[in-house]
Amino acid sequence: MNYKKIRKENLLKLYGHEPTSLDDLARCVIAMIETHTDRKKRDVKVAGFSWEIHYDPCISNTHYAPVGGETNWGGEKKHIPRNYPGWYGRVWIRYEKDYDMFGSDPFESTLTYPGTGGAGEYDGPFKRKNGGALRSWDYRFFEDDFPLVTIPYKGEMMLDMLENGRLKRYEHTF
């Protein structure tokens, strides 16, 4: 069985249901992060979590792909798409303390993907003076992995395409 399918099954088992909105998905991501332990076997605790994301019909799959999809670095695989629809932006997290791990390690179980970035606030909602360990990355996840979170936008997206021939920017902040 594909390791991503196993991760999705585990996510649904631990979270209890398929996320039905972007806010619900953010709570799911936090819950999954808090199932992680660091190298010293300490439970990871989230002290703050925020994202600013927008819908994009063409999220690159050079490094990551949805469950059942394939990566396609530079379009080398001619029969595989070069992108999938999903959400893209920036994520900020404040861990309760500085754990013995790479800051992005706990995201492995979430089926969401932090990219470049790392330590630092990067003009985010959290400030260093508040304590904890700040991390921030560019961030993406695929619509195919969380099909219910985009449903509230689909009707409006279809009307945009029919009326304007393009999508307006659908944004979400958590």
Secondary structure, 3 states (H helix, E strand, C coil): CCHHHHHHHHHHHHHCCCCCCHHHHHHHHHHHHCCCECCCCCECCEEEEEEEEEEEEEEECCCCCCCCCCCCHHHCCCCCCCEEEEEEEEEEEEECCCCCCCCCHHHHHCCCEEEEEEECCCCCCCCHHHCCEEEEEEEEEEHHHCHHHCHHHHHHHHHHHHHHCCCCCCEEEC
